[in-house]
């Protein structure tokens, strides 16, 4: 059963759309909003990167080379990578979530505008008591419309806060690509470059599930008749 935390799941149910951040489906425990972590040295974000993909749809982004892929989500339509901090619970690790979500059309048959999806992002789910909008931006990312929203989430039960920056990117055929960074407030300045690199690097490649088109078979050129040099 999927465990939902705050900001980036577009879940289709009875023709409605709801949004909330998806945590990885780790075998032992699903990542939860970061509680107050034990004091630790704030290491600089890694500059080296590697490509991670949602293979079923061919969605790829660049993530820090040292971050761990800790789980797939949404029936293999997304994944979560996290920055390792040995000695702390994985639930407290900064996380980057990438997904491809099929959004149902509105009654008029058109895809819902990103504005309406962002409004759902800004509505706290049951895990959080408040969501404060810190920044909201519209832009183009690799030629596609996108909106970015940054929120501060507060969980009263644990007296914990986290920052989430979420990019919602319009894809083709009703798809939306959410990319989100969640971390403790004191880590956000250090890790914002990770989020920016991920959202500006998004790209599509042929899906592993799509049939591979074979190149056309070239017609062999008829060879010239062999001349008999011994013919008298």
C-alpha positions as CSV (number, residue, x, y, z in Angstrom):
1,X,0.0,0.0,0.0
2,X,1.4,3.4,-1.0
3,X,2.3,5.8,1.8
4,X,1.5,9.4,0.9
5,X,3.3,12.4,2.4
6,X,3.0,16.0,1.0
7,X,3.1,17.6,-2.4
8,X,3.5,15.7,-5.7
9,X,1.1,12.8,-6.4
10,X,-1.6,13.3,-9.0
11,X,-3.9,10.5,-8.2
12,X,-6.9,9.8,-10.4
13,X,-10.0,8.6,-8.6
14,X,-13.5,8.7,-10.1
15,X,-12.6,11.3,-12.5
16,X,-11.1,13.7,-9.9
17,X,-7.6,14.8,-9.4
18,X,-5.8,15.0,-6.0
19,X,-2.3,16.0,-5.3
20,X,0.2,15.0,-2.6
21,X,3.9,14.2,-2.4
22,X,4.7,10.5,-2.9
23,X,7.2,8.7,-0.8
24,X,9.2,5.8,-2.0
25,X,7.9,2.3,-1.4
26,X,10.8,1.1,0.5
27,X,10.6,-2.5,1.8
28,X,11.2,-1.6,5.4
29,X,9.7,1.9,5.9
30,X,8.4,4.6,3.6
31,X,10.1,8.0,3.8
32,X,8.2,10.4,6.0
33,X,8.4,14.2,6.4
34,X,11.7,15.1,8.0
35,X,11.6,15.2,11.8
36,X,14.2,17.4,13.6
37,X,17.4,15.6,12.6
38,X,20.3,15.2,14.9
39,X,22.9,17.9,14.3
40,X,25.2,17.0,11.4
41,X,27.7,18.7,9.2
42,X,26.1,20.3,6.2
43,X,28.1,19.0,3.3
44,X,28.0,20.8,0.0
45,X,25.7,19.5,-2.7
46,X,27.5,17.2,-5.2
47,X,28.2,18.7,-8.6
48,X,28.7,15.4,-10.4
49,X,25.5,14.0,-11.9
50,X,24.0,10.9,-13.4
51,X,20.9,10.2,-15.4
52,X,17.9,8.5,-13.7
53,X,14.8,7.6,-15.7
54,X,11.2,6.5,-15.4
55,X,11.7,3.7,-17.9
56,X,8.0,3.1,-18.6
57,X,7.6,6.5,-20.2
58,X,11.2,7.5,-21.0
59,X,11.3,10.5,-18.6
60,X,14.9,11.2,-17.5
61,X,16.5,13.8,-15.3
62,X,20.0,14.5,-13.9
63,X,20.5,13.8,-10.2
64,X,23.6,14.0,-8.0
65,X,25.9,11.1,-8.6
66,X,26.1,10.2,-4.9
67,X,22.4,10.1,-4.3
68,X,20.7,6.8,-3.8
69,X,17.6,5.6,-5.7
70,X,15.5,4.4,-2.8
71,X,12.3,3.3,-4.5
72,X,9.9,3.3,-7.4
73,X,6.4,4.8,-7.0
74,X,3.0,5.0,-8.8
75,X,3.3,1.5,-10.3
76,X,6.7,2.3,-11.8
77,X,5.6,5.7,-13.1
78,X,8.0,7.5,-10.8
79,X,11.0,7.2,-8.5
80,X,12.6,8.8,-5.5
81,X,16.3,9.4,-5.0
82,X,17.8,10.7,-1.7
83,X,21.0,12.2,-0.3
84,X,22.5,9.6,2.0
85,X,23.3,10.7,5.6
86,X,24.8,7.7,7.4
87,X,23.7,7.3,11.0
88,X,20.3,8.9,10.4
89,X,16.9,7.5,9.4
90,X,16.3,7.5,5.7
91,X,13.1,9.4,6.4
92,X,15.2,12.4,7.3
93,X,17.3,12.3,4.1
94,X,16.6,15.1,1.5
95,X,14.6,13.5,-1.3
96,X,14.0,14.2,-5.0
97,X,10.8,12.7,-6.5
98,X,10.2,12.4,-10.3
99,X,7.0,11.1,-11.8
100,X,4.8,11.0,-14.9
101,X,1.1,11.4,-14.1
102,X,-1.9,10.9,-16.5
103,X,-4.3,13.7,-15.7
104,X,-8.0,13.2,-16.7
105,X,-9.5,15.9,-18.9
106,X,-12.0,18.4,-17.7
107,X,-15.7,18.2,-18.6
108,X,-15.0,20.2,-21.8
109,X,-12.4,17.6,-22.9
110,X,-9.5,19.9,-22.4
111,X,-6.6,19.2,-20.1
112,X,-6.8,21.1,-16.7
113,X,-4.6,24.1,-16.5
114,X,-1.5,24.0,-14.4
115,X,-2.9,26.7,-12.2
116,X,-5.6,24.3,-11.0
117,X,-3.1,21.6,-10.2
118,X,-0.9,24.0,-8.3
119,X,-3.9,25.0,-6.2
120,X,-4.2,21.3,-5.2
121,X,-0.5,21.2,-4.4
122,X,-1.0,24.1,-2.0
123,X,-3.8,22.3,-0.1
124,X,-2.3,20.4,2.9
125,X,-3.1,16.7,3.2
126,X,-3.7,14.9,6.4
127,X,0.0,14.7,7.3
128,X,0.4,18.5,7.6
129,X,-1.4,21.2,9.5
130,X,-0.3,24.1,7.3
131,X,1.3,24.9,4.0
132,X,2.8,28.4,3.5
133,X,3.5,29.4,-0.1
134,X,6.9,31.0,-0.3
135,X,7.3,31.4,-4.1
136,X,5.4,30.6,-7.2
137,X,6.8,31.0,-10.8
138,X,5.7,30.3,-14.3
139,X,8.3,29.5,-16.9
140,X,9.3,27.3,-19.9
141,X,11.4,24.2,-19.2
142,X,12.8,22.7,-22.4
143,X,10.0,24.2,-24.4
144,X,7.2,23.1,-22.2
145,X,4.9,25.1,-19.9
146,X,5.8,24.7,-16.2
147,X,4.9,26.1,-12.9
148,X,7.1,26.0,-9.8
149,X,5.8,26.4,-6.3
150,X,7.8,26.4,-3.1
151,X,6.0,25.7,0.2
152,X,6.9,25.4,3.9
153,X,5.0,22.5,5.4
154,X,4.4,22.1,9.2
155,X,3.6,18.9,10.9
156,X,2.2,19.8,14.3
157,X,2.3,16.3,15.8
158,X,6.1,16.1,15.4
159,X,6.7,19.9,15.6
160,X,8.6,19.5,12.4
161,X,8.9,21.6,9.2
162,X,10.1,20.9,5.7
163,X,10.5,22.8,2.5
164,X,9.2,21.4,-0.8
165,X,9.9,22.9,-4.2
166,X,7.7,21.4,-6.9
167,X,7.8,21.8,-10.6
168,X,4.7,20.7,-12.6
169,X,5.6,20.4,-16.3
170,X,3.1,19.9,-19.1
171,X,3.8,16.9,-21.2
172,X,2.0,15.4,-24.2
173,X,-1.3,13.5,-24.3
174,X,-2.5,14.7,-20.9
175,X,0.7,13.8,-19.0
176,X,2.1,16.0,-16.3
177,X,5.7,15.6,-15.0
178,X,6.0,16.5,-11.4
179,X,9.6,16.9,-10.0
180,X,9.9,17.8,-6.4
181,X,12.6,18.4,-3.8
182,X,11.8,17.9,-0.1
183,X,14.3,18.7,2.6
184,X,14.7,20.4,6.0
185,X,14.5,24.2,5.9
186,X,18.2,24.5,6.8
187,X,19.2,22.3,3.8
188,X,17.2,24.1,1.1
189,X,19.7,26.8,0.2
190,X,22.4,24.2,-0.2
191,X,20.2,21.8,-2.3
192,X,18.3,24.3,-4.5
193,X,20.9,23.8,-7.2
194,X,20.0,20.1,-7.2
195,X,16.4,20.9,-7.9
196,X,17.2,23.4,-10.6
197,X,19.5,21.0,-12.4
198,X,16.9,18.3,-12.3
199,X,14.0,20.4,-13.7
200,X,16.2,22.0,-16.4
201,X,17.6,18.6,-17.4
202,X,14.2,16.8,-17.9
203,X,14.0,15.0,-21.2
204,X,12.1,12.2,-22.9
205,X,13.7,9.2,-24.6
206,X,11.9,6.3,-26.3
207,X,10.2,4.2,-23.7
208,X,11.5,0.7,-23.0
209,X,7.9,-0.5,-23.3
210,X,7.4,0.9,-26.8
211,X,8.1,-1.3,-29.7
212,X,11.4,-0.6,-31.3
213,X,11.1,0.4,-34.9
214,X,13.4,-1.7,-37.0
215,X,15.2,0.1,-39.8
216,X,14.0,-0.5,-43.3
217,X,15.7,-3.4,-45.0
218,X,17.9,-2.2,-47.7
219,X,17.4,-3.9,-51.1
220,X,20.6,-5.5,-52.2
221,X,22.0,-4.2,-55.4
222,X,22.1,-7.0,-58.0
223,X,25.7,-7.9,-58.6
224,X,27.1,-7.7,-62.1
225,X,27.4,-10.9,-64.0
226,X,30.7,-12.4,-63.5
227,X,32.8,-12.4,-66.6
228,X,34.5,-15.6,-67.6
229,X,38.1,-14.5,-68.2
230,X,38.9,-18.0,-69.5
231,X,36.3,-17.9,-72.2
232,X,38.0,-18.2,-75.5
